[in-house]
Amino acid sequence: MPVSLVVTLLVLFLGVSLQTSEALDAFACDPEDGTSRNFPFCQVKLPIQSRVGDLIGRMTLQEKVGLLVNDAAAVPRLGIKGYEWWSEALHGVSNVGPGTQFGGVFPGATSFPQVITTSASFNATLWEAIGQVVSDEARAMFNGGVAGLTFWSPNVNIFRDPRWGRGQETPGEDPVVVGKYAASYVRGLQGNDGDRLKVAACCKHFTAYDLDNWNGVDRFHFNAQVSKQDMEDTFDVPFRMCVKEGKVASVMCSYNQVNGIPTCADPKLLKKTVRGRWKLDGYIVSDCDSVGVYYSQQHYTTTPEEAAADAIKAGLDLDCGPFLVQHTEDAVKKGLLNEAEINNALLNTLTVQMRLGMFDGEPSSKPYGNLGPKDVCTPAHQELALEAARQGIVLLKNQGPPLPLSTRHHQSVAIIGPNSNVTVTMIGNYAGVACGYTTPLQGIARYAKTIYQQGCADVACVSDQQFGAAMDAARQADATVLVMGLDQSIEAESRDRTDLLLPGRQQELISKVAAASKGPTILVLMSGGPIDVSFAENDPKIGGIVWAGYPGQAGGAAISDVLFGTTNPGGKLPMTWYPQDYVTNLPMTNMAMRPSTSNGYPGRTYRFYKGKVVYPFGHGISYTNFVHTIASAPTMVSVPLDGHRQASRNATISGKAIRVTHARCNRLSFGVQVDVKNTGSMDGTHTLLVYSKPPAGHWAPLKQLVAFEKVHVTAGTQRRVGINVHVCKFLSVVDRSGIRRIPMGAHSLHIGDVKHSVSLQASILGVIKS
């Protein structure tokens, strides 16, 4: 059947967009094109490096420049179509970015919980599984001609300040958790077919990017002043893990400057670190219009040609935005840039496209060519979205305990609050079009008769007009559930919060409804960032508090399953919940992680802040009780040194902290066996968090997470969990010069209430005696 007829029939009978026709043709190297199919760059059996070199050698300067931007131009004489690089898949295929369109046979895609929620599961297996589902659906949509194959996700910035509007997109405040999430999700997205890519992921935004728009300072003008120490032990960690462990195909540089240099124009960050030290096998892309921003808004260069040249010389390969296509050719003509440097950029982008199979001469490369509409929003995919939401929900308070609710004793439930019947609020930002929704109201209605009152018109909650009806509902029902919190009108990209309190009159509504309630009152919070709910924690009338984050398309079902005990909550907070006082005099612009006693600076995150909290990092309770016992762990670990480093040996040992580069790190790890016993009456999944408190010293954090594991333990039984601790990676600290060192002496491991001391001792190997 002719292609044109197939397309016509699809449009008539299925309502498919004409964009679908693109999927029926190859992106390049079309076997029906007698000219291009014979080019060496189209020969699949040749090494990719040779093919890329052949292709670059055939292009003119003008053609090359046309490929330096996200909407890459076609090269018709070589049989290459145009390509849109910008697609997003933060927690499901997204409609942010011009590379993806929903409609026709692809009306939606599975919308998983927002990343901050999924991170609360502390389940790396789940993170990778979500990536696998998202890439299945992405490939299916690519095959249908409505998506690309390059997805600029995940966001692996540190959730440094609790007011940050984009903190919801991140896996939280701990660098190791964020890095582990990055590597896991990227592996799920990119597949495991050797050098071939299922889709190409991108870790962003490199680096020290965690301010959008606060107190008159925005991300386009912000110069982040970051110490070498903080860069090495906080900001670099997730990106390094993403590149080295996740093998990500792309890194995105950010809008801001770091220590006076725009990240997208800094060769120390891009060429030396990402590509040099970490060995990125892929391309570096700018955040959208970043190059134009540092020219026109930061005034970093005098001319646009200098800006274009600086970016490419620094190691930028692709510009999201038109700037490089407009000014690169003139930069070459003015002698600011040479064509070989452009070739290097194209080498990186074209290699990724070839690894994706885009030059294989087929509409979609095997083994993914059979994926289509039937593989999007499948029952299995939607069940995983529900399971992810269940695992990410955190039980913060259960005083009494009122939870779980009983279908026998709580036959009627008043459900109150501006987030109690929402849909798109549950999927947060950088989302797509969900397959469908289950709201909290709909979820609870599966268990009990509901009495619904909104209480506030929206989360801004400026009026008490609906308070009376809400209080009446609470007086009638056997139990009351308030679903409150935030949404994208309060926290979002370009929108940082000014405080940590509930908006408007929400607190007043909660307190009045709780006072009026006939039965137990449960507060459910939707938010990305932490909220100071000290009032609710201290209110005896509010028996339970649950944080649901932004729980995705199935959020309401997951919330109700937790409230009624079908699911035993096992989530833990991936960020500290601070009191409002913490931010009262704390500028978001201060990037220092460590506290300063001289100026009263409190420090940031659980690793460095030791003041009062509402809920600590890692907090989360269960409907059952778990007891830990360390079954086996070493008391002393020998750290072998490279004995040939004679000059530095005495200094490092006497200083009690050995440079990581002076230790033989390759297999330097030890095992810890932990018995986890469920002493309660309900089966549950426990999150085992293992912290290390290093020997005292001004470099060291208060404590740092070194491992985490999930274990399911049935009631009354015990499970043994093996944990491996890599000494150089997880027991090292960073000194003020940014040098990573291993402190000798006693490291205290903390697992719940259990502590165990491991002494690290240096041993010198390979000494040559004269």
C-alpha positions in Angstrom: 0.0 0.0 0.0 1.5 3.4 -0.9 2.7 5.5 2.1 0.4 8.4 1.2 -2.6 6.2 1.3 -1.6 4.7 4.7 -1.4 8.3 6.1 -4.7 9.3 4.6 -6.5 6.3 6.1 -4.9 6.9 9.5 -6.1 10.5 9.4 -9.6 9.6 8.3 -10.2 6.7 10.7 -8.0 7.3 13.7 -7.7 11.1 13.8 -3.9 10.9 13.7 -1.9 14.1 13.2 -0.2 14.4 9.9 3.0 14.5 11.9 2.7 10.7 12.0 3.9 10.5 8.4 7.4 11.5 9.6 7.7 8.2 11.4 7.2 6.3 8.1 10.3 7.8 6.6 13.9 7.4 7.9 15.5 10.4 9.5 18.6 9.8 7.4 20.2 7.1 5.1 16.8 6.2 3.6 17.3 2.9 1.8 15.0 4.3 -1.0 17.4 7.2 -1.5 19.8 5.9 -4.1 22.4 8.6 -3.3 22.6 8.9 0.4 22.3 5.2 1.2 25.7 4.6 -0.3 27.6 7.2 1.8 30.0 5.7 4.3 28.1 7.4 7.2 25.1 5.3 6.3 27.0 2.0 6.6 25.8 0.5 9.9 28.7 -2.1 9.9 31.3 0.7 10.1 32.4 2.0 13.5 30.3 5.0 14.6 33.4 7.2 14.9 34.3 6.6 11.2 30.7 7.3 10.1 30.6 10.5 12.0 33.9 11.6 10.6 32.7 10.9 7.1 29.5 12.9 7.6 31.2 15.9 9.1 33.7 15.9 6.2 30.9 16.2 3.6 29.2 19.2 5.1 29.8 22.9 4.4 30.4 25.4 7.2 26.9 26.7 6.8 25.4 23.2 7.1 27.4 22.5 10.2 26.3 25.7 11.9 22.7 24.7 11.2 23.2 21.7 13.4 24.4 23.6 16.4 20.9 24.4 17.7 18.0 22.5 19.1 15.8 22.8 16.0 18.6 21.4 13.8 18.2 22.2 10.1 17.8 19.5 7.4 20.7 18.8 5.1 18.7 17.8 2.0 21.7 17.1 -0.3 22.9 14.4 2.2 19.4 13.0 2.8 19.2 14.3 6.4 16.0 15.6 7.8 15.6 18.4 10.4 15.5 17.3 14.0 14.1 18.9 17.2 16.4 18.0 20.1 14.2 19.4 22.9 12.0 16.9 24.6 11.4 16.4 28.3 10.7 13.3 30.4 11.1 14.3 34.1 8.5 11.8 35.4 6.8 10.7 32.3 6.9 11.9 28.7 6.2 15.6 28.9 4.6 18.2 26.6 7.2 20.8 27.7 9.5 21.5 24.8 8.6 21.5 21.1 9.8 18.0 20.4 6.7 16.2 21.8 3.0 16.6 20.9 0.1 14.8 22.4 -3.1 14.0 20.4 -4.5 11.4 18.0 -3.5 7.9 19.0 -1.2 9.4 21.7 -3.7 11.4 23.8 -1.6 11.0 26.9 1.3 9.2 28.6 1.8 7.7 32.1 2.4 10.5 34.5 4.4 9.3 37.5 4.7 11.2 40.8 6.9 14.3 40.8 10.6 13.4 41.4 10.7 14.6 45.0 7.9 12.2 45.8 9.5 9.2 44.1 12.8 10.0 45.8 11.0 9.6 49.1 10.7 5.9 48.3 14.5 5.5 48.6 14.1 2.7 46.1 16.7 2.7 43.3 15.1 -0.4 41.7 11.8 1.6 41.4 13.6 4.6 39.9 15.2 2.5 37.2 11.9 0.8 36.5 10.1 4.1 36.0 12.8 5.1 33.5 12.3 1.9 31.6 8.5 2.6 31.3 9.1 6.3 30.3 11.5 5.3 27.6 9.1 2.6 26.3 6.4 5.3 25.9 8.9 7.8 24.5 10.1 5.3 21.8 6.5 4.5 21.0 5.7 8.2 20.5 8.9 8.7 18.4 7.8 5.8 16.2 4.5 7.6 15.8 6.2 10.8 14.7 5.2 12.9 17.7 8.4 12.8 19.9 12.1 12.9 19.6 14.7 10.7 21.2 16.6 13.2 23.2 15.0 14.0 26.5 16.5 16.7 28.8 15.8 14.9 32.1 16.5 14.4 35.0 17.1 17.5 37.1 19.8 16.5 39.5 20.4 19.8 41.3 20.6 19.8 45.1 17.5 21.0 46.9 19.7 23.5 48.9 17.2 26.1 50.0 13.6 25.0 51.0 12.0 27.9 49.1 13.3 26.9 45.7 10.4 26.6 43.3 12.0 23.8 41.3 13.0 21.7 44.3 10.0 19.5 43.5 11.9 18.4 40.3 14.9 17.1 42.2 15.5 14.0 44.3 16.2 16.1 47.4 19.0 17.6 49.4 21.5 14.7 49.8 24.1 14.5 47.1 24.5 10.7 47.2 20.7 10.1 47.0 20.4 12.6 44.1 23.4 10.9 42.3 22.0 7.4 42.9 18.6 8.6 41.5 20.3 10.2 38.5 22.3 7.0 37.6 19.3 4.7 38.2 16.7 6.8 36.2 19.2 7.4 33.4 20.0 3.7 33.1 16.2 3.0 32.8 15.8 5.7 30.1 18.9 4.8 28.0 18.6 1.0 28.2 21.3 -1.6 28.4 22.0 -2.4 24.7 25.8 -1.8 24.9 26.8 1.5 23.2 23.3 1.8 21.6 20.8 4.1 23.2 17.1 3.6 23.7 16.7 7.3 24.3 19.3 9.9 25.3 18.9 11.3 28.8 20.4 14.6 30.1 21.5 15.5 33.6 20.8 19.2 34.3 21.5 22.0 35.3 25.3 22.1 35.7 25.9 23.7 38.2 25.1 25.3 41.5 21.7 26.2 40.0 19.0 26.3 42.7 17.6 29.8 42.6 14.9 30.9 40.1 13.5 34.3 41.2 13.9 35.4 44.8 13.8 38.9 46.2 14.6 40.6 43.0 17.4 38.2 42.0 16.7 35.8 39.1 18.5 32.9 37.5 19.5 34.9 34.4 21.6 37.4 36.4 22.7 35.3 39.5 26.4 34.8 40.2 26.7 31.8 42.5 29.7 32.2 44.7 30.7 28.6 45.5 33.8 27.4 47.4 36.0 24.6 46.1 35.0 22.6 49.1 31.2 22.9 48.5 31.6 22.3 44.8 33.5 19.1 45.3 31.4 17.5 48.1 28.0 18.8 47.3 27.2 20.3 43.9 29.5 18.1 41.7 28.5 14.8 43.3 25.2 14.1 41.5 26.6 15.1 38.1 29.7 13.1 38.5 27.6 10.0 39.5 25.2 10.7 36.6 28.1 10.7 34.1 30.4 8.1 35.5 27.8 5.6 36.9 24.7 6.4 34.8 26.7 6.9 31.6 24.3 9.7 30.7 24.4 10.9 27.0 24.1 14.6 27.8 24.7 17.3 30.4 23.0 20.7 30.4 24.8 23.8 31.6 22.8 26.4 33.5 21.8 30.0 33.2 23.7 31.3 36.2 27.3 32.2 36.6 29.6 30.4 39.0 32.3 32.6 40.6 31.9 35.2 37.8 31.8 32.9 34.7 28.6 31.7 33.0 28.6 28.0 33.3 28.0 27.6 29.5 31.2 29.6 28.8 33.4 28.0 31.4 36.0 25.5 30.0 37.0 24.4 33.5 33.4 23.2 34.1 32.6 21.8 30.7 35.9 20.7 28.9 38.0 20.0 32.0 35.5 18.5 34.4 32.5 17.0 32.6 34.3 15.8 29.5 37.9 15.6 30.8 37.7 14.3 34.4 34.4 12.5 34.2 34.7 11.3 30.6 31.2 12.3 29.3 30.4 10.1 26.3 27.8 12.4 24.8 27.0 16.1 24.2 26.8 19.2 26.3 23.7 21.4 25.7 22.8 24.9 27.0 19.7 25.7 29.0 17.4 27.4 26.6 18.9 30.7 25.4 21.7 30.5 28.0 24.3 31.8 25.5 22.1 34.7 24.5 21.4 35.4 28.2 25.1 35.7 29.1 25.6 38.0 26.1 22.6 40.3 26.4 21.7 40.1 30.1 24.9 39.3 31.9 27.0 41.3 29.4 29.8 38.8 29.7 31.1 39.5 26.2 31.2 42.6 24.1 29.9 41.1 20.9 27.6 38.2 20.1 30.4 36.6 18.0 32.6 36.5 21.1 29.7 34.9 23.1 29.3 32.2 20.4 33.0 31.5 20.2 33.3 31.3 24.0 30.6 28.8 24.3 32.0 26.4 21.7 35.5 26.8 22.9 34.4 26.0 26.5 32.9 22.7 25.3 29.3 23.5 24.5 28.0 21.3 21.6 24.4 22.3 21.2 22.5 25.5 21.9 18.9 25.4 23.0 17.9 28.6 21.2 18.9 30.4 18.0 22.0 32.2 19.1 24.7 29.9 17.7 23.0 29.6 14.3 22.9 33.4 14.1 26.4 34.2 15.2 28.8 31.2 14.8 29.6 31.7 11.1 30.5 35.3 11.7 32.7 34.2 14.7 34.6 32.0 12.3 35.0 34.8 9.7 36.3 37.1 12.4 38.9 34.5 13.5 37.4 34.0 16.9 36.7 30.3 16.2 37.9 27.8 13.7 36.0 25.1 11.9 37.7 22.3 13.7 36.2 23.5 17.0 32.7 23.3 15.3 33.6 19.8 14.1 34.3 18.7 17.7 30.9 19.9 18.8 29.2 18.0 15.9 31.2 14.9 16.7 29.5 14.7 20.0 25.9 15.4 18.9 26.1 13.3 15.7 27.6 10.4 17.7 24.6 10.4 20.0 22.2 10.4 17.1 24.0 7.5 15.6 23.9 5.6 18.9 20.2 6.2 18.9 19.9 4.5 15.4 18.9 7.6 13.6 21.3 7.0 10.8 20.5 3.3 10.4 18.1 3.8 7.4 15.0 2.6 9.3 12.1 4.7 10.6 12.9 3.3 14.1 15.9 1.2 15.0 15.5 -2.3 16.3 14.7 -3.6 18.9 12.3 -0.7 19.6 10.6 -0.4 16.2 7.5 -2.4 17.2 6.6 0.0 20.1 3.4 2.0 19.4 0.2 3.4 20.9 -0.5 0.0 22.5 2.6 0.4 24.6 1.5 3.8 26.1 -0.7 4.0 29.2 -0.8 0.2 29.6 -2.4 -1.2 32.7 1.1 -2.3 33.9 2.5 1.2 33.4 -0.4 2.8 35.3 0.0 0.2 38.1 3.6 1.2 38.4 2.6 4.9 38.7 0.2 3.9 41.5 2.9 1.8 43.2 5.4 4.7 42.9 3.0 7.0 44.6 2.3 4.5 47.4 6.0 4.1 48.1 6.7 7.9 48.0 4.0 8.9 50.6 5.5 9.8 54.0 3.6 9.4 57.3 4.8 12.3 59.4 2.6 12.0 62.5 0.4 9.3 63.8 -0.5 10.3 67.4 -3.0 7.9 69.0 -2.8 6.4 66.5 -5.8 7.3 64.3 -4.3 5.7 61.2 -5.0 3.5 59.5 -8.7 4.4 59.2 -11.2 1.5 59.4 -13.9 0.9 56.9 -15.9 -0.5 59.8 -15.5 2.4 62.2 -15.1 5.2 59.6 -18.0 4.6 57.2 -18.3 8.3 56.4 -15.4 10.7 55.8 -15.4 14.4 55.4 -12.9 15.4 52.7 -12.0 19.0 52.9 -9.5 21.3 51.2 -8.5 23.0 48.0 -6.4 19.9 46.9 -8.9 17.3 47.8 -10.4 16.9 44.3 -7.5 18.2 42.1 -6.1 16.5 39.0 -3.2 18.4 37.3 -1.9 19.6 40.7 -1.0 16.0 41.4 1.5 15.8 38.5 3.5 18.9 39.4 5.6 20.6 36.7 7.4 19.3 33.6 4.6 16.9 33.2 2.7 15.8 30.1 -0.9 14.8 29.6 -1.8 12.0 32.0 -3.6 8.8 31.0 -6.3 9.7 33.5 -6.6 10.7 37.2 -7.8 9.4 40.5 -8.3 12.4 42.8 -8.1 12.1 46.6 -11.9 12.4 46.8 -12.3 9.6 44.3 -9.8 7.5 46.1 -11.4 7.8 49.5 -14.9 7.2 47.9 -13.7 3.6 47.2 -13.5 3.0 51.0 -16.2 5.2 52.6 -19.1 7.5 52.0 -17.7 11.0 51.4 -18.9 14.4 52.5 -17.0 16.9 50.3 -16.3 20.5 51.0 -13.6 22.5 49.4 -13.1 24.9 52.3 -11.0 27.3 50.2 -11.6 28.2 46.6 -7.9 27.4 45.8 -4.6 27.0 47.6 -4.3 30.8 48.0 -7.2 30.5 50.4 -7.8 34.3 50.8 -11.4 33.9 52.1 -13.1 32.1 55.0 -16.4 32.1 53.2 -16.5 28.3 52.9 -15.2 27.5 56.3 -18.6 27.1 57.9 -19.7 24.4 55.5 -16.4 22.6 56.0 -16.8 22.6 59.8 -20.3 21.3 59.4 -19.1 18.4 57.3 -16.4 17.6 59.9 -19.1 17.5 62.6 -21.1 15.0 60.7 -18.5 12.5 59.5 -16.8 9.6 61.3 -13.4 10.9 60.2 -12.1 14.1 58.6 -9.4 14.3 55.9 -8.0 17.7 55.0 -6.1 17.8 51.7 -4.1 21.0 51.8 -0.7 22.4 50.7 0.7 24.0 47.6 0.5 23.9 43.8 2.3 25.5 40.8 0.9 28.9 41.6 3.0 28.9 44.8 6.1 27.0 43.8 7.3 26.6 40.2 10.0 27.4 37.7 10.6 31.1 37.9 8.7 31.2 41.2 10.5 30.7 44.5 8.6 30.9 47.7 9.1 33.8 50.2 8.3 31.7 53.3 7.6 28.2 54.4 4.1 28.7 55.7 0.8 27.4 54.3 -0.6 30.0 51.9 -3.4 32.4 53.0 -5.8 31.2 55.6 -5.1 27.5 55.2 -3.8 27.1 58.7 -6.9 28.8 60.1 -9.2 26.4 58.1 -7.2 23.3 59.3 -7.4 24.3 63.0 -11.1 25.2 62.9 -12.1 22.0 61.1 -10.0 19.9 63.5 -11.6 21.6 66.5 -15.1 20.9 65.0 -14.4 17.3 63.9 -16.4 14.5 65.5 -13.8 11.9 64.6 -10.1 11.8 64.0 -8.6 14.5 61.8 -5.9 13.7 59.3 -4.0 16.4 57.4 -2.7 15.4 54.0 -0.2 17.8 52.4 0.6 18.2 48.7 3.7 20.1 48.0 7.2 19.8 46.5 9.0 21.8 49.1 8.8 21.6 52.9 6.1 23.4 54.9 6.3 24.6 58.5 3.3 22.8 60.0 4.5 23.0 63.5 1.0 24.1 64.5 -0.5 20.8 63.3 2.3 18.7 64.7 1.5 20.3 68.1 -2.3 20.1 67.8 -3.7 17.1 69.6 -6.9 17.3 67.6 -4.8 16.6 64.4 -3.9 12.9 64.9 -2.2 12.2 61.6 -0.1 14.1 59.1 0.7 12.7 55.7 3.0 14.2 53.0 2.0 13.1 49.5 4.3 15.4 47.5 2.8 15.7 44.0 1.8 12.0 43.7 1.1 11.7 40.0 -1.9 10.6 38.1 -2.9 7.9 40.6 -2.2 10.0 43.6 -5.7 9.9 45.0 -5.8 6.1 45.0 -2.4 5.9 46.7 -3.4 8.4 49.4 -6.6 6.5 50.2 -4.7 3.2 50.2 -2.3 4.6 52.8 -5.1 6.2 54.9 -7.1 3.0 55.1 -4.1 0.7 55.6 -4.2 -1.2 52.3 -0.7 0.2 52.0 1.7 0.5 55.0 3.6 3.7 54.4 7.4 3.4 54.1 8.5 6.7 52.6 11.1 8.9 54.2 11.6 12.6 53.7 14.4 13.4 51.1 14.8 16.9 52.5 14.7 18.7 55.9 11.5 20.4 56.9 12.7 23.6 58.6 10.7 26.0 60.8 9.8 29.4 59.3 12.4 31.1 61.5 15.1 29.3 59.5 14.5 31.4 56.4 13.6 34.7 58.0 17.0 36.2 57.7 18.6 33.7 55.3 19.3 34.9 51.8 18.7 32.3 49.1 21.8 33.8 47.4 24.2 32.6 50.0 25.5 29.3 48.5 27.6 28.2 51.5 26.7 24.8 52.8 28.6 25.0 56.1 27.5 27.1 59.1 29.5 30.1 60.2 29.5 31.0 63.9 31.0 34.4 63.2 28.0 35.7 61.4 25.3 33.4 62.6 24.9 31.6 59.3 23.0 28.4 60.1 24.3 26.1 57.3 22.2 24.0 54.9 20.7 20.5 54.8 20.9 17.8 57.4 24.7 17.4 56.7 25.6 20.8 58.1 22.6 22.4 59.9 22.1 21.5 63.5 19.3 23.8 64.5 15.6 23.1 65.2 13.6 21.3 62.5 9.9 20.5 62.0 10.9 17.1 60.6 14.4 15.9 59.9 15.7 14.4 56.6 14.9 10.7 56.6 11.8 11.1 58.8 8.9 8.8 58.1 6.9 6.4 60.3 5.1 3.2 59.7 2.0 1.4 60.9 4.3 -1.2 62.3 7.6 -1.2 64.3 11.1 -2.2 63.0 14.1 -3.0 65.2 17.7 -3.0 63.8 20.5 -5.2 65.0 24.0 -5.2 63.4 24.7 -8.9 62.8 28.3 -8.4 61.5 30.5 -5.4 60.7 34.2 -4.8 60.9 35.7 -2.8 63.7 38.8 -1.9 61.8 39.5 -1.4 58.1 42.9 -1.0 56.6 43.3 1.7 54.0 46.2 0.8 51.7 48.3 3.7 50.5 50.3 3.9 47.3 53.8 3.5 48.9 55.5 5.2 46.0 54.2 8.5 47.2 57.1 8.9 49.5 57.1 12.7 49.6 53.5 13.1 50.8 53.2 10.0 53.0 54.3 11.5 56.3 52.2 14.6 55.8 49.0 12.7 55.0 49.3 10.2 57.9 50.3 12.8 60.5 47.4 15.0 59.3 45.0 12.1 60.0 43.3 12.5 56.6 44.6 10.8 53.5 44.1 12.1 50.0 41.7 9.8 48.2 44.2 9.9 45.2 46.9 8.5 47.5 44.8 5.5 48.6 44.3 2.3 46.6 40.5 2.8 46.3 39.6 0.2 43.6 38.1 -2.5 45.9 38.3 -0.7 49.2 34.9 -1.4 50.7 33.5 -3.4 53.6 30.2 -5.1 54.3 27.7 -4.6 57.1 25.0 -7.2 57.8 21.9 -5.7 59.5 19.0 -7.7 60.8 15.7 -5.9 60.5 12.8 -7.3 62.7 9.2 -6.4 62.3 7.9 -6.4 65.9 4.5 -5.1 65.0 1.3 -6.8 63.7 1.3 -5.5 60.1 3.6 -6.4 57.2 5.7 -3.4 56.0 8.5 -2.2 53.8 11.3 -0.6 55.7 13.8 2.0 54.4 17.2 1.3 55.9 19.3 4.5 56.1 22.9 4.1 57.0 24.8 7.3 58.1 28.4 7.9 58.9 29.7 10.4 61.4 33.3 11.1 60.5 36.0 11.8 63.1 35.8 15.3 64.5 37.2 18.0 62.2 36.3 21.3 60.6 36.0 19.7 57.2 33.5 17.1 58.1 29.7 17.2 57.8 27.7 16.4 61.0 26.9 13.1 59.4 26.4 11.8 55.8 24.3 9.1 54.2 26.5 6.3 53.0 23.9 3.7 52.0 20.2 3.0 51.8 18.2 -0.2 51.2 14.5 -1.2 51.0 13.4 -4.4 52.7 10.0 -5.9 53.0 9.4 -7.7 56.4 6.3 -9.5 57.2 4.9 -9.1 60.7 6.8 -11.0 63.4 9.7 -12.0 61.2 13.2 -10.8 60.6 15.2 -10.2 57.4 19.0 -9.8 57.0 20.2 -7.0 54.8 23.7 -6.7 53.3 25.1 -3.3 52.8 28.4 -2.5 51.1 30.2 0.7 52.1 32.8 2.0 49.6 35.5 3.8 51.8 36.8 6.3 49.3 33.4 7.3 48.0 31.3 7.4 51.1 33.7 7.8 54.1 35.7 10.6 52.6 35.3 14.3 53.3 36.5 17.4 51.5 38.9 19.9 52.8 38.8 23.7 52.3 40.9 23.4 49.2 38.4 21.1 47.6 40.6 18.0 48.0 38.8 14.8 49.0 40.4 13.0 51.9 39.7 9.9 54.0 39.9 10.7 57.8 41.8 8.1 59.8 40.3 7.0 63.1 36.8 6.1 64.3 33.9 6.5 61.9 30.5 6.0 63.6 27.9 4.2 61.6 24.3 5.1 62.5 21.4 2.8 61.6 18.3 4.0 63.3 19.1 3.9 67.0 22.0 1.5 66.5 25.6 2.8 66.3 28.8 0.9 65.3 32.3 2.2 65.2 34.7 1.4 62.4 38.3 2.5 62.7 40.2 3.3 59.5 43.9 2.8 59.7 46.5 3.6 57.0 48.7 0.8 55.7 51.6 1.5 53.4 52.1 -0.8 50.5 54.8 -1.1 47.8 57.5 0.8 49.8 60.9 0.5 48.1 63.7 0.5 50.7 67.0 1.9 49.6 
